[in-house]
């Protein structure tokens, strides 16, 4: 960050809201990637909940939800066109 001396009217030259040398950034995730990740998380959480309701064992439910989430993300990535 560069400090500048104020002009006689009290304002500084240049952009006031940007750091020097900063460029505008795009979105972190696109709509396709966000939708795939969200759907994968929904599948993983649903699998975990249903597994917990069936066996009443939290570690087993978590261990069932994680690969379900990963498999859903992989599957959705392959079937949703770019």
PDB file of N, CA, C and O in Angstrom:
ATOM      1  N   UNK A   1       0.849  -1.166   0.000  1.00  0.00           N
ATOM      2  CA  UNK A   1       0.000   0.000   0.000  1.00  0.00           C
ATOM      3  C   UNK A   1       0.890   1.222   0.000  1.00  0.00           C
ATOM      4  O   UNK A   1       1.884   1.280   0.724  1.00  0.00           O
ATOM      5  N   UNK A   2       0.535   2.182  -0.800  1.00  0.00           N
ATOM      6  CA  UNK A   2       1.321   3.399  -0.929  1.00  0.00           C
ATOM      7  C   UNK A   2       0.588   4.550  -0.251  1.00  0.00           C
ATOM      8  O   UNK A   2      -0.601   4.771  -0.483  1.00  0.00           O
ATOM      9  N   UNK A   3       1.303   5.264   0.575  1.00  0.00           N
ATOM     10  CA  UNK A   3       0.732   6.447   1.212  1.00  0.00           C
ATOM     11  C   UNK A   3       1.078   7.657   0.373  1.00  0.00           C
ATOM     12  O   UNK A   3       2.218   7.811  -0.066  1.00  0.00           O
ATOM     13  N   UNK A   4       0.111   8.506   0.153  1.00  0.00           N
ATOM     14  CA  UNK A   4       0.325   9.712  -0.645  1.00  0.00           C
ATOM     15  C   UNK A   4      -0.060  10.927   0.178  1.00  0.00           C
ATOM     16  O   UNK A   4      -0.958  10.884   1.019  1.00  0.00           O
ATOM     17  N   UNK A   5       0.635  11.989  -0.087  1.00  0.00           N
ATOM     18  CA  UNK A   5       0.306  13.230   0.605  1.00  0.00           C
ATOM     19  C   UNK A   5      -0.952  13.834  -0.001  1.00  0.00           C
ATOM     20  O   UNK A   5      -1.130  13.796  -1.219  1.00  0.00           O
ATOM     21  N   UNK A   6      -1.818  14.384   0.822  1.00  0.00           N
ATOM     22  CA  UNK A   6      -3.034  14.982   0.290  1.00  0.00           C
ATOM     23  C   UNK A   6      -2.737  16.215  -0.557  1.00  0.00           C
ATOM     24  O   UNK A   6      -1.778  16.946  -0.312  1.00  0.00           O
ATOM     25  N   UNK A   7      -3.576  16.421  -1.542  1.00  0.00           N
ATOM     26  CA  UNK A   7      -3.499  17.619  -2.369  1.00  0.00           C
ATOM     27  C   UNK A   7      -4.047  18.792  -1.556  1.00  0.00           C
ATOM     28  O   UNK A   7      -4.628  18.582  -0.491  1.00  0.00           O
ATOM     29  N   UNK A   8      -3.876  19.995  -2.030  1.00  0.00           N
ATOM     30  CA  UNK A   8      -4.363  21.144  -1.269  1.00  0.00           C
ATOM     31  C   UNK A   8      -5.848  21.088  -0.933  1.00  0.00           C
ATOM     32  O   UNK A   8      -6.264  21.632   0.089  1.00  0.00           O
ATOM     33  N   UNK A   9      -6.667  20.433  -1.781  1.00  0.00           N
ATOM     34  CA  UNK A   9      -8.092  20.369  -1.478  1.00  0.00           C
ATOM     35  C   UNK A   9      -8.423  19.232  -0.513  1.00  0.00           C
ATOM     36  O   UNK A   9      -9.591  19.038  -0.177  1.00  0.00           O
ATOM     37  N   UNK A  10      -7.425  18.480  -0.064  1.00  0.00           N
ATOM     38  CA  UNK A  10      -7.639  17.433   0.912  1.00  0.00           C
ATOM     39  C   UNK A  10      -7.783  16.048   0.318  1.00  0.00           C
ATOM     40  O   UNK A  10      -7.859  15.070   1.062  1.00  0.00           O
ATOM     41  N   UNK A  11      -7.821  15.933  -0.995  1.00  0.00           N
ATOM     42  CA  UNK A  11      -7.966  14.640  -1.652  1.00  0.00           C
ATOM     43  C   UNK A  11      -6.611  14.135  -2.141  1.00  0.00           C
ATOM     44  O   UNK A  11      -5.667  14.906  -2.312  1.00  0.00           O
ATOM     45  N   UNK A  12      -6.539  12.850  -2.356  1.00  0.00           N
ATOM     46  CA  UNK A  12      -5.321  12.265  -2.915  1.00  0.00           C
ATOM     47  C   UNK A  12      -5.548  11.930  -4.373  1.00  0.00           C
ATOM     48  O   UNK A  12      -6.688  11.739  -4.798  1.00  0.00           O
ATOM     49  N   UNK A  13      -4.492  11.857  -5.131  1.00  0.00           N
ATOM     50  CA  UNK A  13      -4.589  11.458  -6.535  1.00  0.00           C
ATOM     51  C   UNK A  13      -4.747   9.955  -6.640  1.00  0.00           C
ATOM     52  O   UNK A  13      -4.329   9.222  -5.743  1.00  0.00           O
ATOM     53  N   UNK A  14      -5.345   9.488  -7.725  1.00  0.00           N
ATOM     54  CA  UNK A  14      -5.410   8.049  -7.980  1.00  0.00           C
ATOM     55  C   UNK A  14      -6.615   7.398  -7.321  1.00  0.00           C
ATOM     56  O   UNK A  14      -7.464   8.043  -6.706  1.00  0.00           O
ATOM     57  N   UNK A  15      -6.636   6.089  -7.486  1.00  0.00           N
ATOM     58  CA  UNK A  15      -7.742   5.304  -6.935  1.00  0.00           C
ATOM     59  C   UNK A  15      -7.631   5.252  -5.419  1.00  0.00           C
ATOM     60  O   UNK A  15      -6.550   5.043  -4.869  1.00  0.00           O
ATOM     61  N   UNK A  16      -8.743   5.439  -4.767  1.00  0.00           N
ATOM     62  CA  UNK A  16      -8.742   5.460  -3.311  1.00  0.00           C
ATOM     63  C   UNK A  16      -9.114   4.116  -2.713  1.00  0.00           C
ATOM     64  O   UNK A  16      -8.759   3.826  -1.571  1.00  0.00           O
ATOM     65  N   UNK A  17      -9.822   3.294  -3.470  1.00  0.00           N
ATOM     66  CA  UNK A  17     -10.323   2.052  -2.898  1.00  0.00           C
ATOM     67  C   UNK A  17      -9.487   0.838  -3.273  1.00  0.00           C
ATOM     68  O   UNK A  17      -9.749  -0.252  -2.764  1.00  0.00           O
ATOM     69  N   UNK A  18      -8.498   0.980  -4.136  1.00  0.00           N
ATOM     70  CA  UNK A  18      -7.693  -0.166  -4.555  1.00  0.00           C
ATOM     71  C   UNK A  18      -6.269  -0.034  -4.033  1.00  0.00           C
ATOM     72  O   UNK A  18      -5.753   1.071  -3.870  1.00  0.00           O
ATOM     73  N   UNK A  19      -5.655  -1.158  -3.780  1.00  0.00           N
ATOM     74  CA  UNK A  19      -4.250  -1.161  -3.447  1.00  0.00           C
ATOM     75  C   UNK A  19      -3.450  -0.972  -4.721  1.00  0.00           C
ATOM     76  O   UNK A  19      -3.918  -1.322  -5.805  1.00  0.00           O
ATOM     77  N   UNK A  20      -2.259  -0.428  -4.605  1.00  0.00           N
ATOM     78  CA  UNK A  20      -1.461  -0.227  -5.804  1.00  0.00           C
ATOM     79  C   UNK A  20      -1.045  -1.574  -6.396  1.00  0.00           C
ATOM     80  O   UNK A  20      -0.575  -2.457  -5.680  1.00  0.00           O
ATOM     81  N   UNK A  21      -1.221  -1.720  -7.698  1.00  0.00           N
ATOM     82  CA  UNK A  21      -0.842  -2.954  -8.372  1.00  0.00           C
ATOM     83  C   UNK A  21      -1.869  -4.061  -8.297  1.00  0.00           C
ATOM     84  O   UNK A  21      -1.611  -5.161  -8.786  1.00  0.00           O
ATOM     85  N   UNK A  22      -3.028  -3.811  -7.702  1.00  0.00           N
ATOM     86  CA  UNK A  22      -4.027  -4.869  -7.607  1.00  0.00           C
ATOM     87  C   UNK A  22      -4.891  -4.865  -8.863  1.00  0.00           C
ATOM     88  O   UNK A  22      -5.220  -3.814  -9.412  1.00  0.00           O
ATOM     89  N   UNK A  23      -5.244  -6.055  -9.294  1.00  0.00           N
ATOM     90  CA  UNK A  23      -6.098  -6.202 -10.467  1.00  0.00           C
ATOM     91  C   UNK A  23      -7.428  -6.795 -10.021  1.00  0.00           C
ATOM     92  O   UNK A  23      -7.476  -7.546  -9.047  1.00  0.00           O
ATOM     93  N   UNK A  24      -8.508  -6.466 -10.724  1.00  0.00           N
ATOM     94  CA  UNK A  24      -9.788  -7.068 -10.347  1.00  0.00           C
ATOM     95  C   UNK A  24      -9.757  -8.576 -10.532  1.00  0.00           C
ATOM     96  O   UNK A  24      -9.212  -9.078 -11.516  1.00  0.00           O
ATOM     97  N   UNK A  25     -10.342  -9.294  -9.584  1.00  0.00           N
ATOM     98  CA  UNK A  25     -10.335 -10.761  -9.622  1.00  0.00           C
ATOM     99  C   UNK A  25     -11.695 -11.265 -10.042  1.00  0.00           C
ATOM    100  O   UNK A  25     -12.720 -10.627  -9.800  1.00  0.00           O
ATOM    101  N   UNK A  26     -11.686 -12.439 -10.687  1.00  0.00           N
ATOM    102  CA  UNK A  26     -12.937 -13.072 -11.087  1.00  0.00           C
ATOM    103  C   UNK A  26     -13.508 -13.891  -9.947  1.00  0.00           C
ATOM    104  O   UNK A  26     -13.008 -13.866  -8.822  1.00  0.00           O
ATOM    105  N   UNK A  27     -14.553 -14.608 -10.260  1.00  0.00           N
ATOM    106  CA  UNK A  27     -15.202 -15.446  -9.258  1.00  0.00           C
ATOM    107  C   UNK A  27     -14.304 -16.622  -8.889  1.00  0.00           C
ATOM    108  O   UNK A  27     -13.542 -17.119  -9.718  1.00  0.00           O
ATOM    109  N   UNK A  28     -14.399 -17.051  -7.660  1.00  0.00           N
ATOM    110  CA  UNK A  28     -13.599 -18.173  -7.185  1.00  0.00           C
ATOM    111  C   UNK A  28     -14.056 -19.473  -7.831  1.00  0.00           C
ATOM    112  O   UNK A  28     -13.229 -20.300  -8.213  1.00  0.00           O
ATOM    113  N   UNK A  29     -15.365 -19.658  -7.956  1.00  0.00           N
ATOM    114  CA  UNK A  29     -15.945 -20.835  -8.611  1.00  0.00           C
ATOM    115  C   UNK A  29     -16.968 -20.377  -9.626  1.00  0.00           C
ATOM    116  O   UNK A  29     -17.676 -19.390  -9.425  1.00  0.00           O
ATOM    117  N   UNK A  30     -17.030 -21.118 -10.724  1.00  0.00           N
ATOM    118  CA  UNK A  30     -18.071 -20.859 -11.694  1.00  0.00           C
ATOM    119  C   UNK A  30     -19.378 -21.485 -11.245  1.00  0.00           C
ATOM    120  O   UNK A  30     -19.421 -22.207 -10.249  1.00  0.00           O
ATOM    121  N   UNK A  31     -20.438 -21.206 -11.980  1.00  0.00           N
ATOM    122  CA  UNK A  31     -21.746 -21.732 -11.620  1.00  0.00           C
ATOM    123  C   UNK A  31     -21.770 -23.250 -11.710  1.00  0.00           C
ATOM    124  O   UNK A  31     -22.359 -23.906 -10.851  1.00  0.00           O
ATOM    125  N   UNK A  32     -21.143 -23.820 -12.733  1.00  0.00           N
ATOM    126  CA  UNK A  32     -21.115 -25.271 -12.908  1.00  0.00           C
ATOM    127  C   UNK A  32     -20.411 -25.948 -11.735  1.00  0.00           C
ATOM    128  O   UNK A  32     -20.924 -26.914 -11.171  1.00  0.00           O
ATOM    129  N   UNK A  33     -19.252 -25.444 -11.375  1.00  0.00           N
ATOM    130  CA  UNK A  33     -18.490 -26.046 -10.276  1.00  0.00           C
ATOM    131  C   UNK A  33     -19.222 -25.915  -8.945  1.00  0.00           C
ATOM    132  O   UNK A  33     -19.231 -26.847  -8.141  1.00  0.00           O
ATOM    133  N   UNK A  34     -19.834 -24.759  -8.717  1.00  0.00           N
ATOM    134  CA  UNK A  34     -20.575 -24.563  -7.471  1.00  0.00           C
ATOM    135  C   UNK A  34     -21.775 -25.505  -7.382  1.00  0.00           C
ATOM    136  O   UNK A  34     -22.064 -26.050  -6.317  1.00  0.00           O
ATOM    137  N   UNK A  35     -22.471 -25.694  -8.503  1.00  0.00           N
ATOM    138  CA  UNK A  35     -23.627 -26.591  -8.507  1.00  0.00           C
ATOM    139  C   UNK A  35     -23.204 -28.035  -8.269  1.00  0.00           C
ATOM    140  O   UNK A  35     -23.876 -28.769  -7.545  1.00  0.00           O
ATOM    141  N   UNK A  36     -22.090 -28.445  -8.876  1.00  0.00           N
ATOM    142  CA  UNK A  36     -21.596 -29.814  -8.696  1.00  0.00           C
ATOM    143  C   UNK A  36     -21.179 -30.041  -7.246  1.00  0.00           C
ATOM    144  O   UNK A  36     -21.525 -31.066  -6.659  1.00  0.00           O
ATOM    145  N   UNK A  37     -20.446 -29.104  -6.665  1.00  0.00           N
ATOM    146  CA  UNK A  37     -20.021 -29.255  -5.274  1.00  0.00           C
ATOM    147  C   UNK A  37     -21.211 -29.258  -4.316  1.00  0.00           C
ATOM    148  O   UNK A  37     -21.246 -30.037  -3.364  1.00  0.00           O
ATOM    149  N   UNK A  38     -22.181 -28.389  -4.572  1.00  0.00           N
ATOM    150  CA  UNK A  38     -23.361 -28.343  -3.707  1.00  0.00           C
ATOM    151  C   UNK A  38     -24.146 -29.647  -3.783  1.00  0.00           C
ATOM    152  O   UNK A  38     -24.551 -30.192  -2.756  1.00  0.00           O
ATOM    153  N   UNK A  39     -24.359 -30.144  -4.992  1.00  0.00           N
ATOM    154  CA  UNK A  39     -25.096 -31.402  -5.152  1.00  0.00           C
ATOM    155  C   UNK A  39     -24.332 -32.565  -4.514  1.00  0.00           C
ATOM    156  O   UNK A  39     -24.942 -33.445  -3.907  1.00  0.00           O
ATOM    157  N   UNK A  40     -23.008 -32.574  -4.647  1.00  0.00           N
ATOM    158  CA  UNK A  40     -22.208 -33.619  -4.014  1.00  0.00           C
ATOM    159  C   UNK A  40     -22.309 -33.574  -2.502  1.00  0.00           C
ATOM    160  O   UNK A  40     -22.390 -34.616  -1.852  1.00  0.00           O
ATOM    161  N   UNK A  41     -22.306 -32.371  -1.936  1.00  0.00           N
ATOM    162  CA  UNK A  41     -22.456 -32.252  -0.487  1.00  0.00           C
ATOM    163  C   UNK A  41     -23.836 -32.701  -0.027  1.00  0.00           C
ATOM    164  O   UNK A  41     -23.970 -33.327   1.025  1.00  0.00           O
ATOM    165  N   UNK A  42     -24.863 -32.383  -0.810  1.00  0.00           N
ATOM    166  CA  UNK A  42     -26.219 -32.822  -0.460  1.00  0.00           C
ATOM    167  C   UNK A  42     -26.288 -34.348  -0.464  1.00  0.00           C
ATOM    168  O   UNK A  42     -26.868 -34.946   0.443  1.00  0.00           O
ATOM    169  N   UNK A  43     -25.700 -34.978  -1.480  1.00  0.00           N
ATOM    170  CA  UNK A  43     -25.700 -36.441  -1.549  1.00  0.00           C
ATOM    171  C   UNK A  43     -24.936 -37.035  -0.367  1.00  0.00           C
ATOM    172  O   UNK A  43     -25.400 -37.994   0.249  1.00  0.00           O
ATOM    173  N   UNK A  44     -23.770 -36.473  -0.046  1.00  0.00           N
ATOM    174  CA  UNK A  44     -22.978 -36.985   1.072  1.00  0.00           C
ATOM    175  C   UNK A  44     -23.673 -36.849   2.412  1.00  0.00           C
ATOM    176  O   UNK A  44     -23.664 -37.780   3.218  1.00  0.00           O
ATOM    177  N   UNK A  45     -24.276 -35.693   2.654  1.00  0.00           N
ATOM    178  CA  UNK A  45     -24.981 -35.478   3.926  1.00  0.00           C
ATOM    179  C   UNK A  45     -26.213 -36.377   4.014  1.00  0.00           C
ATOM    180  O   UNK A  45     -26.495 -36.946   5.068  1.00  0.00           O
ATOM    181  N   UNK A  46     -26.939 -36.501   2.917  1.00  0.00           N
ATOM    182  CA  UNK A  46     -28.118 -37.379   2.913  1.00  0.00           C
ATOM    183  C   UNK A  46     -27.724 -38.827   3.174  1.00  0.00           C
ATOM    184  O   UNK A  46     -28.382 -39.529   3.943  1.00  0.00           O
ATOM    185  N   UNK A  47     -26.656 -39.266   2.535  1.00  0.00           N
ATOM    186  CA  UNK A  47     -26.173 -40.629   2.767  1.00  0.00           C
ATOM    187  C   UNK A  47     -25.773 -40.822   4.224  1.00  0.00           C
ATOM    188  O   UNK A  47     -26.090 -41.846   4.830  1.00  0.00           O
ATOM    189  N   UNK A  48     -25.083 -39.850   4.779  1.00  0.00           N
ATOM    190  CA  UNK A  48     -24.684 -39.933   6.178  1.00  0.00           C
ATOM    191  C   UNK A  48     -25.860 -39.985   7.126  1.00  0.00           C
ATOM    192  O   UNK A  48     -25.858 -40.759   8.083  1.00  0.00           O
ATOM    193  N   UNK A  49     -26.866 -39.165   6.868  1.00  0.00           N
ATOM    194  CA  UNK A  49     -28.056 -39.155   7.732  1.00  0.00           C
ATOM    195  C   UNK A  49     -28.802 -40.482   7.646  1.00  0.00           C
ATOM    196  O   UNK A  49     -29.184 -41.054   8.666  1.00  0.00           O
ATOM    197  N   UNK A  50     -29.007 -40.966   6.426  1.00  0.00           N
ATOM    198  CA  UNK A  50     -29.721 -42.237   6.277  1.00  0.00           C
ATOM    199  C   UNK A  50     -28.941 -43.397   6.893  1.00  0.00           C
ATOM    200  O   UNK A  50     -29.536 -44.306   7.471  1.00  0.00           O
ATOM    201  N   UNK A  51     -27.626 -43.372   6.774  1.00  0.00           N
ATOM    202  CA  UNK A  51     -26.812 -44.419   7.385  1.00  0.00           C
ATOM    203  C   UNK A  51     -26.903 -44.344   8.899  1.00  0.00           C
ATOM    204  O   UNK A  51     -26.995 -45.373   9.568  1.00  0.00           O
ATOM    205  N   UNK A  52     -26.878 -43.118   9.451  1.00  0.00           N
ATOM    206  CA  UNK A  52     -26.985 -42.979  10.900  1.00  0.00           C
ATOM    207  C   UNK A  52     -28.342 -43.473  11.403  1.00  0.00           C
ATOM    208  O   UNK A  52     -28.424 -44.122  12.446  1.00  0.00           O
ATOM    209  N   UNK A  53     -29.393 -43.166  10.665  1.00  0.00           N
ATOM    210  CA  UNK A  53     -30.720 -43.629  11.076  1.00  0.00           C
ATOM    211  C   UNK A  53     -30.835 -45.153  11.014  1.00  0.00           C
ATOM    212  O   UNK A  53     -31.619 -45.751  11.750  1.00  0.00           O
ATOM    213  N   UNK A  54     -30.057 -45.770  10.140  1.00  0.00           N
ATOM    214  CA  UNK A  54     -30.127 -47.226   9.997  1.00  0.00           C
ATOM    215  C   UNK A  54     -29.304 -47.951  11.062  1.00  0.00           C
ATOM    216  O   UNK A  54     -29.750 -48.960  11.608  1.00  0.00           O
ATOM    217  N   UNK A  55     -28.096 -47.437  11.361  1.00  0.00           N
ATOM    218  CA  UNK A  55     -27.192 -48.193  12.244  1.00  0.00           C
ATOM    219  C   UNK A  55     -26.926 -47.509  13.585  1.00  0.00           C
ATOM    220  O   UNK A  55     -26.365 -48.139  14.482  1.00  0.00           O
ATOM    221  N   UNK A  56     -27.311 -46.237  13.752  1.00  0.00           N
ATOM    222  CA  UNK A  56     -27.079 -45.477  14.989  1.00  0.00           C
ATOM    223  C   UNK A  56     -25.607 -45.496  15.404  1.00  0.00           C
ATOM    224  O   UNK A  56     -25.281 -45.679  16.577  1.00  0.00           O
ATOM    225  N   UNK A  57     -24.727 -45.304  14.424  1.00  0.00           N
ATOM    226  CA  UNK A  57     -23.294 -45.263  14.672  1.00  0.00           C
ATOM    227  C   UNK A  57     -22.734 -44.084  13.879  1.00  0.00           C
ATOM    228  O   UNK A  57     -22.660 -44.137  12.651  1.00  0.00           O
ATOM    229  N   UNK A  58     -22.337 -43.013  14.584  1.00  0.00           N
ATOM    230  CA  UNK A  58     -21.903 -41.790  13.924  1.00  0.00           C
ATOM    231  C   UNK A  58     -20.642 -41.977  13.075  1.00  0.00           C
ATOM    232  O   UNK A  58     -20.621 -41.511  11.936  1.00  0.00           O
ATOM    233  N   UNK A  59     -19.585 -42.639  13.577  1.00  0.00           N
ATOM    234  CA  UNK A  59     -18.405 -42.816  12.728  1.00  0.00           C
ATOM    235  C   UNK A  59     -18.698 -43.589  11.432  1.00  0.00           C
ATOM    236  O   UNK A  59     -18.147 -43.279  10.376  1.00  0.00           O
ATOM    237  N   UNK A  60     -19.552 -44.573  11.528  1.00  0.00           N
ATOM    238  CA  UNK A  60     -19.908 -45.332  10.329  1.00  0.00           C
ATOM    239  C   UNK A  60     -20.702 -44.469   9.348  1.00  0.00           C
ATOM    240  O   UNK A  60     -20.540 -44.593   8.134  1.00  0.00           O
ATOM    241  N   UNK A  61     -21.549 -43.606   9.870  1.00  0.00           N
ATOM    242  CA  UNK A  61     -22.316 -42.713   9.005  1.00  0.00           C
ATOM    243  C   UNK A  61     -21.411 -41.719   8.289  1.00  0.00           C
ATOM    244  O   UNK A  61     -21.601 -41.439   7.106  1.00  0.00           O
ATOM    245  N   UNK A  62     -20.429 -41.190   9.007  1.00  0.00           N
ATOM    246  CA  UNK A  62     -19.471 -40.265   8.392  1.00  0.00           C
ATOM    247  C   UNK A  62     -18.654 -40.987   7.324  1.00  0.00           C
ATOM    248  O   UNK A  62     -18.435 -40.458   6.235  1.00  0.00           O
ATOM    249  N   UNK A  63     -18.204 -42.206   7.648  1.00  0.00           N
ATOM    250  CA  UNK A  63     -17.419 -42.977   6.691  1.00  0.00           C
ATOM    251  C   UNK A  63     -18.244 -43.427   5.488  1.00  0.00           C
ATOM    252  O   UNK A  63     -17.669 -43.793   4.463  1.00  0.00           O
ATOM    253  N   UNK A  64     -19.551 -43.410   5.581  1.00  0.00           N
ATOM    254  CA  UNK A  64     -20.398 -43.701   4.425  1.00  0.00           C
ATOM    255  C   UNK A  64     -20.661 -42.432   3.613  1.00  0.00           C
ATOM    256  O   UNK A  64     -20.775 -42.497   2.389  1.00  0.00           O
ATOM    257  N   UNK A  65     -20.757 -41.289   4.275  1.00  0.00           N
ATOM    258  CA  UNK A  65     -21.075 -40.038   3.589  1.00  0.00           C
ATOM    259  C   UNK A  65     -19.930 -39.466   2.779  1.00  0.00           C
ATOM    260  O   UNK A  65     -20.151 -38.874   1.723  1.00  0.00           O
ATOM    261  N   UNK A  66     -18.706 -39.636   3.262  1.00  0.00           N
ATOM    262  CA  UNK A  66     -17.551 -39.059   2.561  1.00  0.00           C
ATOM    263  C   UNK A  66     -17.360 -39.669   1.178  1.00  0.00           C
ATOM    264  O   UNK A  66     -17.265 -38.918   0.207  1.00  0.00           O
ATOM    265  N   UNK A  67     -17.300 -40.998   1.036  1.00  0.00           N
ATOM    266  CA  UNK A  67     -17.147 -41.527  -0.328  1.00  0.00           C
ATOM    267  C   UNK A  67     -18.379 -41.296  -1.205  1.00  0.00           C
ATOM    268  O   UNK A  67     -18.254 -41.204  -2.426  1.00  0.00           O
ATOM    269  N   UNK A  68     -19.561 -41.201  -0.601  1.00  0.00           N
ATOM    270  CA  UNK A  68     -20.754 -40.895  -1.395  1.00  0.00           C
ATOM    271  C   UNK A  68     -20.648 -39.488  -1.978  1.00  0.00           C
ATOM    272  O   UNK A  68     -21.024 -39.260  -3.128  1.00  0.00           O
ATOM    273  N   UNK A  69     -20.145 -38.558  -1.198  1.00  0.00           N
ATOM    274  CA  UNK A  69     -19.937 -37.193  -1.674  1.00  0.00           C
ATOM    275  C   UNK A  69     -18.916 -37.171  -2.811  1.00  0.00           C
ATOM    276  O   UNK A  69     -19.144 -36.537  -3.841  1.00  0.00           O
ATOM    277  N   UNK A  70     -17.804 -37.855  -2.626  1.00  0.00           N
ATOM    278  CA  UNK A  70     -16.757 -37.896  -3.654  1.00  0.00           C
ATOM    279  C   UNK A  70     -17.258 -38.561  -4.928  1.00  0.00           C
ATOM    280  O   UNK A  70     -16.962 -38.095  -6.028  1.00  0.00           O
ATOM    281  N   UNK A  71     -18.005 -39.633  -4.790  1.00  0.00           N
ATOM    282  CA  UNK A  71     -18.525 -40.326  -5.970  1.00  0.00           C
ATOM    283  C   UNK A  71     -19.548 -39.463  -6.696  1.00  0.00           C
ATOM    284  O   UNK A  71     -19.573 -39.444  -7.926  1.00  0.00           O
ATOM    285  N   UNK A  72     -20.393 -38.748  -5.955  1.00  0.00           N
ATOM    286  CA  UNK A  72     -21.385 -37.888  -6.589  1.00  0.00           C
ATOM    287  C   UNK A  72     -20.721 -36.740  -7.339  1.00  0.00           C
ATOM    288  O   UNK A  72     -21.155 -36.388  -8.435  1.00  0.00           O
ATOM    289  N   UNK A  73     -19.670 -36.151  -6.761  1.00  0.00           N
ATOM    290  CA  UNK A  73     -18.955 -35.073  -7.439  1.00  0.00           C
ATOM    291  C   UNK A  73     -18.310 -35.589  -8.722  1.00  0.00           C
ATOM    292  O   UNK A  73     -18.382 -34.932  -9.761  1.00  0.00           O
ATOM    293  N   UNK A  74     -17.686 -36.750  -8.657  1.00  0.00           N
ATOM    294  CA  UNK A  74     -17.072 -37.344  -9.844  1.00  0.00           C
ATOM    295  C   UNK A  74     -18.112 -37.646 -10.909  1.00  0.00           C
ATOM    296  O   UNK A  74     -17.914 -37.332 -12.082  1.00  0.00           O
ATOM    297  N   UNK A  75     -19.212 -38.252 -10.505  1.00  0.00           N
ATOM    298  CA  UNK A  75     -20.286 -38.596 -11.442  1.00  0.00           C
ATOM    299  C   UNK A  75     -20.876 -37.343 -12.090  1.00  0.00           C
ATOM    300  O   UNK A  75     -21.032 -37.291 -13.310  1.00  0.00           O
ATOM    301  N   UNK A  76     -21.204 -36.339 -11.282  1.00  0.00           N
ATOM    302  CA  UNK A  76     -21.805 -35.125 -11.816  1.00  0.00           C
ATOM    303  C   UNK A  76     -20.843 -34.363 -12.721  1.00  0.00           C
ATOM    304  O   UNK A  76     -21.269 -33.746 -13.697  1.00  0.00           O
ATOM    305  N   UNK A  77     -19.558 -34.401 -12.407  1.00  0.00           N
ATOM    306  CA  UNK A  77     -18.569 -33.735 -13.239  1.00  0.00           C
ATOM    307  C   UNK A  77     -18.524 -34.361 -14.631  1.00  0.00           C
ATOM    308  O   UNK A  77     -18.314 -33.661 -15.622  1.00  0.00           O
ATOM    309  N   UNK A  78     -18.719 -35.664 -14.706  1.00  0.00           N
ATOM    310  CA  UNK A  78     -18.672 -36.353 -15.993  1.00  0.00           C
ATOM    311  C   UNK A  78     -19.950 -36.158 -16.805  1.00  0.00           C
ATOM    312  O   UNK A  78     -19.885 -36.104 -18.033  1.00  0.00           O
ATOM    313  N   UNK A  79     -21.121 -36.049 -16.146  1.00  0.00           N
ATOM    314  CA  UNK A  79     -22.356 -35.982 -16.915  1.00  0.00           C
ATOM    315  C   UNK A  79     -22.817 -34.564 -17.220  1.00  0.00           C
ATOM    316  O   UNK A  79     -23.564 -34.362 -18.178  1.00  0.00           O
ATOM    317  N   UNK A  80     -22.400 -33.584 -16.443  1.00  0.00           N
ATOM    318  CA  UNK A  80     -22.808 -32.196 -16.717  1.00  0.00           C
ATOM    319  C   UNK A  80     -21.828 -31.611 -17.719  1.00  0.00           C
ATOM    320  O   UNK A  80     -20.619 -31.600 -17.490  1.00  0.00           O
ATOM    321  N   UNK A  81     -22.366 -31.123 -18.838  1.00  0.00           N
ATOM    322  CA  UNK A  81     -21.504 -30.622 -19.911  1.00  0.00           C
ATOM    323  C   UNK A  81     -20.832 -29.328 -19.498  1.00  0.00           C
ATOM    324  O   UNK A  81     -21.334 -28.583 -18.655  1.00  0.00           O
ATOM    325  N   UNK A  82     -19.711 -29.083 -20.096  1.00  0.00           N
ATOM    326  CA  UNK A  82     -18.939 -27.871 -19.807  1.00  0.00           C
ATOM    327  C   UNK A  82     -19.393 -26.742 -20.632  1.00  0.00           C
ATOM    328  O   UNK A  82     -18.856 -25.640 -20.521  1.00  0.00           O
TER     329      UNK A  82
END
